[in-house]
Amino acid sequence: MSKILCLFSLALAVILMIVFILDLSTGIPFHRDSIVLDSVFIAAGAVLAVLSFLTYREQ
């Protein structure tokens, strides 16, 4: 069960990064309202992806 949660959070982090990279580059979902928030959410998605991957590998 915990491996499934790790993979789910990894997939969620990748989706989060893709959405905010698209917003930063093209402005599609949110019309590029705040560049700072896009950057923060991309960094948060990267941190979540790394933590999920390391936890999955540790199990």
Secondary structure as GFF3:
##gff-version 3
##sequence-region A 1 59
A	DSSP	alpha_helix	2	25	.	.	.	ID=ss1
A	DSSP	alpha_helix	35	58	.	.	.	ID=ss2
###
